[in-house]
């Protein structure tokens, strides 16, 4: 992570708060772990239904579903401890 120094005033003289801007940018570009998890679960359920119906397992699709979760966990390992909160008991 790079650290940069930012002035509290824009070129035109308007006040600037880098912390607020950073949060806004992060919200728009960084998917929340719960969203990544939910997307992966939905895709896995779909694949599971096709597998139980006799379709072959497509490893490329399976990897594509799991990869975003693993990438997120590499950056934020603590998410593994909260992932149980997103599971729905009715599905198990």
Helices and strands as residue ranges (DSSP letters): H 18-29, H 33-52, H 59-75, G 77-81, G 83-86, G 89-91
